[in-house]
Each structure stands twice: as C-alpha cells, then as structure tokens.
Amino acid sequence: MVTLSQPLKTTVVIAIFFISTITLQAQNGEQIFKNSCAACHTVGGGKRVGPDLVGMSTKRSEAWLIKWIKSSQTLIESGDPDAIAAFEAYNKVPMPDQNLSDVEIKEVIDYINTKSSAAEVPVAATAAISEPQEPIKSSDIASEEEILLGQHIFEGNKRLANGGAACIFCHNLNTDRIIPGGLLAKDLTTVYTRMGGDAGLTGILNAPPFPAMTEAYKNKPMTESEIYAVVSFLNKVEKESTTQTATATNPLLKYGFIGFAMWVGIVFLVWFRRKKYAVNKRIFERQVKSY
C-alpha cells in the first residue's frame, strides 16, 4: 500500500474538491440552460430563435453577459452598442428577462464554455462524445389531420394531454379558421417565420422561455405530437395570411367597439324617453289652468 505524505494528501483533497465543484457547477448550469435557454439557443447546433452560443464568453465579458441575461431590454435602453446590434440582428425579437442570480448565470456560462470547448474540436474527434441531434420533423409535410389537430389545440376544442391552457386565451391569429383570440400577448399570425420556423417554435413550446408561458405550462408540458400539430397549424396560418387581405384592426377589438356603441345608443334612447317631470306637477298645472 502506498502511503501519502500529509502535504500530498492535502493537495489531493483540494484537487478533488476543486474538480467536484467544477463538475457540479457544470451540471447545475446544464439544467438551468435546458430550462431557460434551450428554447431559443444551442451550443454548437446552429442558430435557433437566437444565436448559437459557442464561444460566447470570448466575445463578451462576464459582466456584460450577466447584465444581458438578467434584462436585455434594460441594457439596450441604456444605449449599449453591442446590445443594440444584437437586438437588431435578430429581427428585434426581445430576449425575455431571466430571474436568475449572478451565481446561476455564471454556472450557465461555465456550462456553455465546457460545451464550446467540445464543439470546437474536429467532428471526427467528438463523434463518440457529442450528443446525437435528432432532426426536427418539417411541418411542411404535415397532414390535414395534424393541422386540424393543431387548430383544435390552439382554440381549446382539444384538451391538452397534461392539462395546459389553450393558446387562444392569450393570443390572436389573423385567420378565418378560428374566432378572434386574446390580446394579452403578441399576435401569432407570423410567428412561424419570426421565431425561427420548426426548430424555434418546437424549442419554445418544449421549454417556454417567457414568464407567462412558463407559469401556464409549469408541470403541464405539451407532448411531442401536440407541439408538432400546433407548429404545423401556425405554419399553415402564416402561409394563408400572405394571400389574404390583412385586417387593420383585431376583430375582437372591432366588434367590442361596435357593441359598446350599440350599448351607448340604447342608454341614450332610454334616457331620452325618461319622465322629465313628476306626475303631480302636471296635475297641479291643470288645476291652476282651471281657475
């Protein structure tokens, strides 16, 4: 048996602790990345809704990245030229603010750095360690049944398997296929192209990065077939919208104003025909005239 000296033992313990800490941080960073970032970003997998994050920390400082991840819009509004350039490069699609601590963001950065190092190695050398990337099924080949299923899911006529909310409660689509939707969130008529097509939308629906969606689908994730159906429906709607006359005003808003105008008209008629004087006043006037 080999006996280690005390100084060597101390060095080994410190080394093990250091390596374990790095490994734990990478694991925590990976989980946070999957929950909060993977919907819009990859590390070595190409652009999605946002840029590929390979080598991210070599392009921006850690302090800048922490500010950007916490609140990209705050950084943009401050006039930061790099933030403005990034915002404009991706069709001005705002990156949602992330409710993460500095420590958690640093763990994500460590994870990205680890993945970046692997991604920069030649493909032949990483074939054994790289994660297999299953191609996303194109919504262009979706059947009419799958598109119709997506429509029913969007408008709430088909209940989601895990009980999530229907899209129409918060979103509107400029299409004759369904009734007008909610105005709480952005109109989704052109979301297919705006959010990166099949890859972008599938990523977003798999792991919603927006706070309201995250809360709505917390512990109620959509299934793979449901996501594909909704993506296919949104793709179909966008293609149809290019051949239809755009509606200047949301139908729900338009008909709301019409209903309000009718209600005001009814109130005005009732008010106009109200009794302007008490009955006793008319009787009194007739009695005065009789004298």
C-alpha positions in Angstrom: 0.0 0.0 0.0 1.3 3.4 -1.0 1.3 5.9 1.9 0.9 9.6 1.0 2.6 12.3 3.0 0.4 14.9 4.7 1.1 17.8 2.3 0.3 15.5 -0.7 -2.9 14.3 0.9 -3.9 17.9 1.4 -3.2 18.7 -2.3 -5.1 15.6 -3.5 -8.1 16.6 -1.3 -8.1 20.2 -2.6 -7.8 18.9 -6.2 -10.7 16.5 -5.8 -12.8 19.3 -4.2 -12.0 21.7 -7.0 -12.8 19.2 -9.7 -16.0 18.2 -8.0 -17.1 21.8 -7.7 -16.5 22.5 -11.4 -18.4 19.3 -12.3 -21.3 20.3 -10.0 -21.4 23.8 -11.5 -21.5 22.4 -15.0 -24.3 20.1 -14.1 -26.3 22.9 -12.5 -25.6 25.2 -15.4 -26.7 22.5 -17.9 -30.1 22.1 -16.1 -30.6 25.9 -16.0 -29.7 26.1 -19.6 -32.2 23.4 -20.6 -34.9 25.0 -18.6 -34.3 28.7 -19.5 -32.2 28.9 -22.6 -32.5 25.8 -24.9 -35.8 27.0 -26.3 -34.0 29.8 -28.2 -30.3 28.9 -28.2 -28.0 26.0 -28.9 -24.3 25.5 -28.2 -22.8 24.2 -31.4 -26.1 23.3 -33.0 -26.6 26.5 -35.1 -29.0 29.4 -34.9 -32.4 29.0 -33.5 -34.6 32.0 -32.4 -31.4 33.5 -31.0 -27.7 33.0 -31.9 -25.6 29.9 -31.4 -23.7 30.4 -28.1 -20.5 28.7 -28.9 -17.5 30.8 -27.7 -19.9 33.3 -26.2 -17.6 34.3 -23.3 -14.8 35.0 -25.7 -16.9 37.7 -27.4 -18.4 39.4 -24.4 -17.2 39.9 -20.8 -18.8 38.0 -18.0 -20.2 41.3 -16.5 -21.8 42.2 -19.8 -23.3 38.7 -20.2 -24.8 38.9 -16.7 -26.5 42.2 -17.5 -27.8 41.0 -20.8 -29.2 37.7 -19.4 -30.9 39.5 -16.5 -32.5 42.2 -18.6 -31.6 42.6 -22.3 -34.0 45.4 -22.8 -32.5 47.4 -19.9 -29.1 47.1 -21.5 -30.5 48.1 -24.9 -32.3 51.2 -23.4 -29.0 52.2 -21.8 -27.6 52.7 -25.3 -25.1 49.8 -25.2 -23.9 49.5 -28.8 -23.3 45.7 -28.6 -26.8 45.1 -27.1 -28.5 47.2 -29.7 -26.6 45.4 -32.5 -27.6 42.0 -31.1 -31.2 43.1 -30.8 -31.4 44.4 -34.4 -29.5 41.4 -35.8 -32.4 39.1 -34.7 -35.4 41.0 -36.0 -35.8 42.9 -32.8 -37.3 39.9 -31.0 -36.8 40.7 -27.3 -35.0 38.2 -25.1 -37.1 37.6 -22.0 -35.6 38.7 -18.7 -34.3 35.8 -16.7 -34.9 35.6 -13.0 -31.5 34.1 -12.2 -28.9 35.1 -9.7 -25.4 36.1 -10.6 -24.2 32.7 -9.4 -26.7 30.8 -11.5 -25.8 32.8 -14.6 -22.1 32.1 -14.0 -22.9 28.4 -13.8 -24.7 28.6 -17.2 -21.6 30.4 -18.6 -19.4 27.7 -17.3 -21.6 25.1 -18.9 -21.5 26.9 -22.2 -17.7 27.2 -22.0 -17.5 23.5 -21.5 -19.8 22.7 -24.4 -18.0 25.3 -26.6 -14.6 23.5 -26.0 -16.1 20.2 -27.1 -17.8 21.9 -30.1 -14.6 23.4 -31.3 -12.8 20.0 -31.5 -13.0 18.4 -35.0 -16.1 16.5 -35.7 -14.3 13.2 -36.2 -12.7 13.5 -32.7 -16.0 14.3 -31.0 -18.2 11.7 -32.7 -18.1 9.5 -29.6 -18.9 12.2 -27.1 -21.3 14.5 -28.9 -25.0 14.3 -28.2 -27.0 13.0 -31.1 -29.2 15.7 -32.7 -32.5 14.2 -33.8 -33.8 16.1 -36.8 -37.0 18.0 -36.3 -39.8 16.9 -38.5 -40.8 19.5 -41.0 -44.3 21.0 -40.6 -44.4 21.5 -44.4 -45.3 17.8 -44.8 -47.9 17.8 -42.0 -51.2 16.1 -43.0 -54.5 17.9 -42.9 -55.5 15.9 -39.8 -52.4 17.1 -38.0 -53.0 20.7 -39.0 -56.6 20.4 -37.9 -55.5 18.9 -34.5 -53.2 21.9 -34.1 -56.1 24.2 -34.8 -58.3 22.4 -32.2 -55.5 22.6 -29.6 -54.9 26.3 -30.3 -58.6 27.2 -29.9 -59.2 24.9 -26.9 -61.5 22.4 -28.6 -59.0 19.7 -27.9 -57.8 19.5 -24.3 -54.0 19.1 -23.9 -52.9 15.7 -22.5 -51.3 17.3 -19.4 -54.0 20.0 -18.9 -52.2 23.0 -20.2 -54.0 26.2 -21.3 -55.2 26.8 -24.8 -53.2 29.4 -26.8 -56.3 31.4 -27.8 -56.8 32.7 -24.2 -53.8 35.0 -24.7 -53.0 35.1 -28.4 -54.8 36.1 -31.6 -54.4 34.8 -35.2 -55.5 36.8 -38.2 -57.3 33.9 -39.9 -60.8 32.8 -40.8 -60.1 29.4 -39.4 -60.9 30.4 -35.8 -62.6 33.0 -33.8 -60.6 36.1 -32.6 -58.3 35.3 -29.7 -57.0 37.2 -26.7 -55.0 40.4 -26.6 -52.9 39.6 -23.5 -49.9 38.5 -25.6 -48.4 39.0 -29.1 -50.4 38.2 -32.3 -49.1 34.9 -33.7 -50.1 35.2 -37.3 -46.5 35.4 -38.5 -44.8 33.7 -35.5 -43.6 30.7 -37.6 -41.0 32.8 -39.5 -40.4 35.3 -36.7 -39.5 32.7 -34.2 -37.2 30.5 -36.3 -39.6 28.0 -38.0 -39.9 24.4 -36.9 -36.8 24.4 -34.8 -37.5 27.7 -33.0 -41.2 27.1 -32.3 -40.6 23.5 -31.2 -37.9 24.7 -28.8 -40.2 27.4 -27.4 -43.1 25.0 -26.9 -40.8 22.4 -25.3 -39.4 24.8 -22.8 -41.3 28.1 -22.8 -38.8 31.0 -22.1 -41.5 33.6 -21.5 -42.6 34.1 -17.8 -46.3 33.8 -18.5 -45.9 30.7 -20.6 -43.5 29.2 -18.1 -46.1 29.6 -15.4 -49.0 28.4 -17.5 -47.3 25.2 -18.6 -45.4 24.5 -15.4 -45.7 20.8 -14.7 -48.1 20.7 -17.7 -45.8 20.2 -20.7 -47.2 19.7 -24.2 -46.5 16.3 -25.8 -44.3 15.9 -28.9 -47.3 15.2 -31.1 -49.2 18.2 -29.7 -46.3 20.5 -30.3 -45.9 19.3 -33.9 -49.6 19.8 -34.6 -49.6 23.4 -33.2 -46.4 24.3 -35.2 -47.9 22.8 -38.3 -51.1 24.8 -37.8 -49.2 28.1 -37.2 -47.1 27.4 -40.4 -50.3 26.9 -42.4 -51.9 30.1 -41.0 -48.9 32.2 -41.9 -48.8 30.8 -45.4 -52.6 31.5 -45.8 -52.2 35.0 -44.4 -49.9 36.1 -47.3 -52.8 35.5 -49.7 -55.5 37.2 -47.5 -56.2 40.9 -47.0 -54.7 41.9 -43.7 -57.1 43.1 -41.1 -56.2 46.6 -39.9 -57.8 46.1 -36.5 -58.1 43.0 -34.4 -61.7 41.6 -34.9 -62.3 41.2 -31.2 -61.4 44.9 -30.7 -63.5 46.0 -33.6 -66.6 44.1 -32.5 -66.1 45.3 -29.0 -66.3 48.9 -30.1 -69.4 48.1 -32.1 -71.0 46.5 -29.1 -70.1 49.5 -26.9 -71.6 51.9 -29.5 -74.9 49.9 -29.5 -75.0 49.9 -25.7 -74.5 53.7 -25.6 -77.3 54.1 -28.2 -79.7 52.1 -26.1 -78.8 54.0 -22.9 -79.4 57.3 -24.8 -82.8 56.2 -26.0 -83.9 55.1 -22.6 -82.6 58.3 -21.1 -84.3 60.4 -23.8 -87.7 58.8 -23.1 -87.4 59.2 -19.3 -90.0 61.0 -17.3 -88.7 64.6 -17.1 -91.3 65.8 -14.5 -93.2 64.3 -11.7 -96.9 63.3 -12.3 -98.0 65.7 -9.5 -96.6 68.7 -11.4 -98.8 68.0 -14.4 -101.9 67.6 -12.2 -101.1 70.9 -10.5 -100.7 72.8 -13.8 -104.1 71.5 -15.0 -105.7 72.6 -11.7 -104.1 76.1 -12.0 -105.5 76.5 -15.5 -109.0 75.5 -14.5 -109.3 78.6 -12.2 
